[in-house]
Amino acid sequence: MVVQALAFYLFAAVTVACGVMVITSRNPVHAVLFLILAFFNAAGLFVLQGAEFLAMILVIVYVGAVAVLFLFVVMMLDVNFAELRSGFAKYLPVGAIVGLILLVELVLIGGSWVISTETDVVTAAPTPDTAVAHNTEALGQLIYTKYVYLFQGAGMILLVAMVGAIVLTLRQREGVKRQKIADQVYRSSEDEVKVVKVQTGSGI
């Protein structure tokens, strides 16, 4: 128990520190790197709680896709961050007031939070015995049996959203050469090969 407590405090402290560095770093690339480190430490916290599936999803999805994609976008875009921060001091009082209001609301909600006595009744499925099935196996059995249609529907919605985003961002620009597979396949040698007779010593 002592080792688990020390690991928890270590992961939690690093996660909080990385979260602070994400919002205070001047360099956006450094902010993304701190965000990736925060994801890894949050995954460690999930492992300590016995939720290894959530830890794996956090590392694969957020670190492997979202954070890396954000990192490449930040590195590829020519964004003038100095200009974006130029109006920071102007809106600082308004932001402080909004943040204080949100903090008070969170404290009030957290102070009045009460766990209902009917929580066990409305539970979707009982927690399986760890000796029978692990968390990942039990979650897979539940998703692909009772919630298989909802799971497939969510996948289709994400697929349609991805295709729609690609279609909306795909633009035909003038002066950009694009590969046309059909034209390349059906081209003839007369159109592509040109025989030139070069005299000796004259060059091309």
C-alpha positions in Angstrom: 0.0 0.0 0.0 2.9 2.4 0.7 4.3 1.9 -2.8 0.9 2.5 -4.4 0.4 5.6 -2.3 3.8 6.9 -3.3 3.1 6.1 -7.0 -0.2 7.9 -6.8 1.3 11.1 -5.3 4.1 11.0 -7.9 1.8 10.6 -10.9 -0.7 13.2 -9.5 2.0 15.7 -8.8 3.5 15.4 -12.2 0.1 15.5 -13.9 -0.8 18.8 -12.0 2.6 20.3 -12.8 2.3 19.4 -16.5 -1.2 20.9 -16.6 0.1 24.2 -15.2 3.0 24.1 -17.7 0.6 23.6 -20.6 -1.2 26.8 -19.9 1.8 28.9 -18.9 4.4 27.8 -21.5 5.2 30.5 -24.0 6.3 28.0 -26.7 3.3 26.1 -28.0 5.4 23.1 -28.9 6.6 22.9 -25.3 3.0 23.1 -24.2 2.0 20.1 -26.4 4.9 18.1 -25.0 3.8 18.9 -21.5 0.3 17.8 -22.5 1.6 14.5 -23.7 3.5 13.9 -20.4 0.3 14.7 -18.5 -1.6 12.1 -20.5 1.1 9.5 -19.7 0.8 10.3 -16.0 -3.0 10.2 -16.1 -2.7 6.8 -17.7 -0.5 5.7 -14.8 -3.3 6.9 -12.4 -5.8 4.8 -14.3 -3.5 1.7 -14.0 -3.3 2.3 -10.2 -7.1 2.3 -10.1 -7.3 -1.0 -12.0 -8.7 0.6 -15.2 -6.0 -0.6 -17.6 -8.3 -0.3 -20.6 -8.9 3.4 -20.0 -5.1 3.8 -19.6 -4.5 2.1 -22.9 -7.1 4.2 -24.6 -5.7 7.4 -23.1 -2.2 6.6 -24.4 -3.3 5.3 -27.9 -6.0 7.8 -28.7 -4.9 11.0 -27.0 -1.1 10.7 -27.1 -0.9 8.8 -30.4 -3.5 10.8 -32.3 -4.7 14.0 -30.7 -1.6 15.3 -29.1 0.7 14.3 -32.0 -1.7 15.8 -34.5 -1.9 19.0 -32.5 1.9 19.1 -32.3 2.3 18.8 -36.1 -0.4 21.5 -36.7 1.4 23.9 -34.3 4.8 23.2 -35.9 3.5 23.5 -39.5 1.3 26.6 -39.1 2.9 30.0 -39.2 1.0 31.5 -36.3 2.1 34.7 -34.8 1.6 33.9 -31.1 3.1 37.2 -30.0 0.2 39.0 -31.7 -2.3 36.6 -30.1 -0.9 37.4 -26.7 -0.8 41.2 -27.3 -4.4 41.6 -25.9 -3.9 39.3 -22.9 -3.5 42.1 -20.4 -6.5 44.0 -21.8 -8.9 41.0 -21.1 -7.2 39.8 -17.9 -9.7 41.3 -15.5 -12.6 39.9 -17.3 -11.0 36.5 -17.5 -10.2 36.6 -13.8 -13.8 37.4 -12.9 -15.1 34.6 -15.1 -12.6 32.1 -13.7 -13.5 33.1 -10.1 -17.2 32.6 -10.8 -16.5 29.2 -12.3 -14.4 28.3 -9.3 -17.1 29.3 -6.9 -19.7 27.2 -8.8 -17.4 24.2 -8.8 -16.9 24.5 -5.0 -20.6 24.9 -4.4 -21.4 21.9 -6.6 -18.7 19.8 -5.0 -19.8 20.7 -1.5 -23.4 19.7 -2.2 -22.6 16.5 -4.0 -24.4 13.5 -2.5 -24.2 10.0 -3.7 -27.7 8.6 -4.2 -28.8 5.5 -2.4 -30.3 4.2 -5.6 -26.9 4.1 -7.4 -26.7 0.3 -7.1 -30.1 -0.1 -8.7 -29.5 2.0 -11.8 -26.1 0.4 -12.5 -26.0 -0.7 -16.1 -24.1 -4.0 -15.4 -22.6 -5.5 -12.3 -18.9 -5.4 -11.8 -17.5 -8.8 -12.8 -15.3 -10.8 -10.5 -11.7 -10.2 -11.3 -11.0 -13.9 -11.0 -13.4 -14.6 -13.8 -12.7 -11.8 -16.2 -10.4 -8.8 -16.4 -11.7 -5.3 -16.9 -10.9 -5.2 -20.6 -12.5 -8.6 -21.2 -15.6 -7.7 -19.2 -15.9 -4.4 -21.0 -15.6 -6.1 -24.4 -18.2 -8.7 -23.5 -20.6 -5.9 -22.5 -20.0 -3.7 -25.5 -20.2 -6.4 -28.1 -23.3 -8.1 -26.7 -25.7 -5.7 -25.0 -24.5 -2.5 -26.6 -23.3 -3.8 -29.9 -25.7 -1.7 -32.0 -25.0 1.5 -30.1 -21.3 0.9 -30.5 -21.6 0.3 -34.2 -23.8 3.3 -34.6 -21.3 5.5 -32.8 -18.6 4.2 -35.1 -20.7 5.0 -38.2 -21.3 8.5 -36.9 -17.5 9.1 -36.4 -16.9 7.7 -39.9 -19.4 10.0 -41.5 -18.0 13.0 -39.5 -14.4 12.1 -40.7 -15.5 11.8 -44.4 -17.5 15.1 -44.1 -14.5 16.9 -42.7 -12.3 15.6 -45.5 -14.9 16.7 -48.1 -15.3 20.1 -46.7 -11.6 20.8 -46.5 -10.8 19.4 -49.9 -10.4 22.3 -52.3 -9.6 22.4 -56.0 -6.9 25.0 -56.3 -5.6 26.4 -59.6 -2.0 25.7 -60.4 -1.7 22.6 -58.3 -0.8 19.4 -60.1 -2.8 16.4 -59.1 -2.4 12.8 -60.0 -5.1 11.4 -62.3 -4.8 7.6 -62.3 -7.4 7.1 -65.1 -5.5 9.5 -67.5 -2.2 7.7 -66.7 -3.6 4.3 -67.3 -5.3 5.1 -70.6 -2.6 7.3 -72.1 -1.0 6.2 -75.4 2.6 6.1 -76.4 2.0 8.7 -79.1 1.0 11.3 -76.5 3.8 10.6 -74.1 6.8 9.6 -76.2 8.4 12.1 -78.5 11.2 11.0 -80.9 13.7 13.7 -81.6 16.4 13.4 -84.2 19.6 15.0 -82.9 22.5 15.7 -85.2 25.9 14.4 -84.2 27.7 17.0 -82.1 24.8 19.4 -81.8 23.4 18.1 -78.6 19.8 18.5 -77.5 
